[in-house]
Amino acid sequence: MAWNLDARTPLTLFADPAALAAALAQGPAAAMLVEAGLAAPAGAAAAARFVASLPHAVACACCQGRGPVAEALDRLFLARIRGQCPWFERVLALAETPAAADLIATTLRDDAVSAARFRLVDTGSTPA
């Protein structure tokens, strides 16, 4: 028997706020990652916003940053472990544009810290 234990927090992408609200209502407790400027449904354990447009590549030499999605995921992770929000078992991400969904996927693929803490779960409801 093969065991596969992945303790990373699952992150699910949604393009539709109604689908995200339905997933949030189903439980278990969830945090939300939401593209800046979009309305998010109430009821999440915590929420963090990110800006989907980047002037440069993630962690480019001139910016030396980790990118807006990585920073938003850091805020969620730290709030959870510091007890600043209720414990959540998953993250639901609202990304209505393909650019935002791609930025989230790229961050989870290329940012080592984010990839160590979170894993992308494909629901098939990502933006086209």
C-alpha positions in Angstrom: 0.0 0.0 0.0 1.4 3.4 -1.0 1.0 6.3 1.4 0.8 9.8 0.2 0.7 12.4 3.0 0.7 16.0 1.8 0.4 18.3 4.8 0.3 21.5 2.8 -2.8 23.6 3.0 -4.9 23.0 -0.1 -5.7 26.1 -2.2 -8.6 26.0 -4.6 -9.1 28.5 -7.4 -12.5 30.0 -8.3 -13.4 32.4 -11.1 -17.0 32.8 -9.9 -17.8 34.5 -6.6 -21.0 32.4 -6.3 -19.1 29.1 -6.6 -16.6 30.4 -4.0 -19.4 31.3 -1.6 -20.9 27.8 -2.1 -17.6 26.1 -1.4 -17.1 28.3 1.7 -20.5 27.3 3.0 -19.8 23.6 2.6 -16.9 23.7 5.2 -14.4 23.0 6.6 -13.1 26.4 7.8 -11.4 28.3 5.0 -9.4 31.4 4.4 -9.8 33.5 1.3 -7.3 34.8 -1.2 -8.9 37.5 -3.3 -7.8 39.6 -6.2 -7.7 43.3 -5.2 -10.9 45.1 -6.2 -13.2 42.1 -6.1 -15.9 41.6 -3.5 -15.5 38.5 -1.4 -18.2 36.5 0.3 -18.4 36.8 4.1 -17.8 33.9 6.4 -14.1 33.1 5.9 -11.7 32.6 8.9 -9.3 35.1 7.3 -8.8 37.0 4.1 -5.9 38.4 2.2 -5.9 40.5 -1.0 -3.3 40.6 -3.8 -2.7 42.8 -6.9 -2.8 40.7 -10.1 -0.7 43.0 -12.3 3.0 42.9 -11.8 5.3 45.5 -13.5 8.1 42.9 -13.5 8.6 39.1 -13.1 8.2 37.7 -9.6 11.3 38.3 -7.6 13.1 40.2 -10.3 16.5 41.7 -9.6 15.3 45.3 -9.3 12.3 44.6 -7.0 13.8 41.8 -4.8 10.3 41.0 -3.6 8.5 37.7 -3.5 5.4 38.9 -5.4 1.9 39.9 -4.3 0.4 36.4 -4.1 3.3 35.1 -2.0 3.0 38.0 0.4 -0.8 37.5 0.7 -0.3 33.8 1.4 2.4 34.7 4.0 -0.1 37.0 5.7 -2.7 34.2 5.9 -0.2 31.6 7.1 1.2 33.9 9.8 -2.2 35.0 11.0 -3.2 31.3 11.4 -0.1 30.2 13.3 0.0 33.3 15.5 -3.7 32.8 16.5 -4.8 36.1 15.0 -7.6 34.4 13.2 -9.6 31.2 13.6 -7.8 28.0 12.4 -8.5 27.2 8.7 -7.9 24.0 6.8 -8.0 25.3 3.3 -7.7 28.5 1.2 -10.2 29.5 -1.4 -8.9 31.9 -4.0 -11.1 34.2 -6.1 -9.4 35.1 -9.4 -11.8 36.2 -12.0 -9.1 36.9 -14.7 -6.8 34.5 -16.3 -3.8 36.7 -15.3 -4.8 36.4 -11.7 -5.2 32.7 -11.8 -1.9 32.3 -13.7 -0.2 34.5 -11.0 -1.5 32.2 -8.2 -0.4 29.1 -10.1 3.0 30.5 -10.9 3.6 31.6 -7.3 2.7 28.1 -6.0 5.1 26.6 -8.6 8.0 29.0 -8.4 8.0 30.5 -4.8 9.7 27.9 -2.6 8.1 29.1 0.7 4.5 29.3 -0.8 5.0 25.8 -2.4 6.1 24.4 1.0 3.0 25.7 2.7 0.2 25.4 0.1 -0.8 23.1 -2.8 -3.0 23.9 -5.7 -6.2 21.9 -6.0 -7.8 22.0 -9.4 -11.6 22.3 -9.4 -12.1 23.1 -13.1 -13.7 26.5 -12.3 -10.6 28.6 -13.1 -11.0 31.5 -15.6 -10.7 30.7 -19.2 
